[in-house]
Amino acid sequence: MTTPPEPSPDQYAVSPAIGPVPAIYVLLSPKRTNTQRQHVPIGGAVSDIPADLRYSTDHLWVRPAADGLVRLGVTDFAQQSLGDVVDVSPPKPGDTVTAGQACGDIESVKSLSDLIAPVTGTVRARNEDLAAAPDLVNSDPYGQGWLFEVQTDPATLGQQLAALIDADAYRDLAGA
């Protein structure tokens, strides 16, 4: 049996010897002689956080349209945290929603969570496709997985959006 080379921090990365498993020596490439740890996210890539949206601290996104109408949905970070979504109960058209108040719920294999309205207004539409395919929230959270649309007062929409956070602040909140 060959004796492993003497470890050198400049040339080798060394794993610890644990029980009957011996240490493993890996020769570093000449370009990488620095053995600093690198953060590698567990479970995949960092969440998608589009820069053109506004975000609530309750993990909903808001996309303004024309004349005070806004579309809302669950963020990519939230859908990953929830796991497989099995049911979505957004508010009905005609319902009034108030920023900071529960207005529906979303159920996953892990939990049942309230949908907290990020803006105040009247619901104009909800994504009826979610009744048959709630997994759209998981597969396309910023597209076909949207939840509902709210008609806000155009005079206060700017203030309501300003009360939400931008993509950079949401990235910090989500730890992404």
Order of alpha helices (4+ residues) and beta strands (2+ residues): beta-beta-beta-beta-beta-alpha-beta-beta-beta-beta-beta-alpha-alpha-beta-alpha-alpha
